[in-house]
Amino acid sequence: MLSKEKLARINELSKKSKSVGLTIEEAKEQTKLRSEYLTTFRKSMSDTIEHLTVIDPNGNDVTPEKLKAIKNKNKLH
């Protein structure tokens, strides 16, 4: 997860870009922070999905085969 300081900085730069604009250095920093945020978000979402099991109303495991294959692959590593 991204630190509170980095999230605050992302928001600060976003507000500044909408009001007065960013310097070249600030724009580069914003791009770097956004990229880091997206990488962290995608990893977190991927981890969450890979640990899901889908159960139908009858109690049967109906987890998609693709997800089962990913889970099995991760167990081996």
C-alpha positions as CSV (number, residue, x, y, z in Angstrom):
1,M,0.0,0.0,0.0
2,L,1.2,3.5,-0.8
3,S,2.1,5.6,2.2
4,K,-0.2,8.4,3.5
5,E,2.4,10.9,2.6
6,K,2.6,9.8,-1.0
7,L,-1.2,9.8,-1.3
8,A,-1.4,13.3,0.2
9,R,1.3,14.4,-2.3
10,I,-0.6,13.0,-5.2
11,N,-3.7,14.9,-4.1
12,E,-1.7,18.1,-3.5
13,L,-0.2,17.9,-7.0
14,S,-3.6,17.2,-8.6
15,K,-5.2,20.2,-6.9
16,K,-2.2,22.4,-7.9
17,S,-2.3,21.2,-11.5
18,K,-6.0,22.2,-11.7
19,S,-5.5,25.6,-10.1
20,V,-2.2,27.1,-11.2
21,G,-0.4,24.4,-13.1
22,L,2.7,22.4,-12.3
23,T,6.4,23.0,-13.0
24,I,8.2,20.4,-15.1
25,E,9.7,18.8,-12.0
26,E,6.3,18.6,-10.3
27,A,4.8,17.1,-13.4
28,K,7.5,14.4,-13.5
29,E,7.0,13.8,-9.7
30,Q,3.2,13.5,-10.3
31,T,3.7,11.0,-13.2
32,K,6.1,8.9,-11.0
33,L,3.7,8.9,-8.0
34,R,0.7,8.0,-10.2
35,S,2.6,5.2,-11.8
36,E,3.7,3.9,-8.3
37,Y,0.1,4.1,-7.1
38,L,-1.3,2.2,-10.1
39,T,1.3,-0.5,-9.8
40,T,0.4,-0.9,-6.1
41,F,-3.3,-0.9,-6.8
42,R,-3.0,-3.5,-9.6
43,K,-0.9,-5.8,-7.4
44,S,-3.4,-5.5,-4.6
45,M,-6.3,-6.2,-6.9
46,S,-4.6,-9.2,-8.4
47,D,-3.8,-10.7,-5.0
48,T,-7.4,-10.2,-3.9
49,I,-8.8,-11.9,-7.1
50,E,-6.3,-14.8,-6.9
51,H,-7.5,-15.7,-3.4
52,L,-11.2,-15.8,-4.3
53,T,-13.3,-18.9,-4.5
54,V,-16.7,-18.6,-6.2
55,I,-19.5,-20.7,-4.6
56,D,-22.9,-20.9,-6.2
57,P,-26.2,-20.9,-4.1
58,N,-26.1,-24.7,-3.9
59,G,-22.6,-24.7,-2.3
60,N,-20.7,-25.8,-5.4
61,D,-17.3,-24.4,-6.2
62,V,-17.8,-22.7,-9.5
63,T,-14.5,-20.8,-9.6
64,P,-13.4,-20.2,-13.2
65,E,-10.8,-22.7,-14.4
66,K,-8.4,-19.9,-15.3
67,L,-8.4,-18.7,-11.7
68,K,-8.0,-22.3,-10.4
69,A,-4.9,-22.6,-12.6
70,I,-3.4,-19.4,-11.3
71,K,-4.0,-20.6,-7.7
72,N,-2.4,-23.9,-8.4
73,K,0.6,-22.2,-10.1
74,N,1.0,-19.9,-7.1
75,K,0.9,-22.9,-4.7
76,L,3.8,-24.5,-6.5
77,H,6.0,-21.4,-6.1
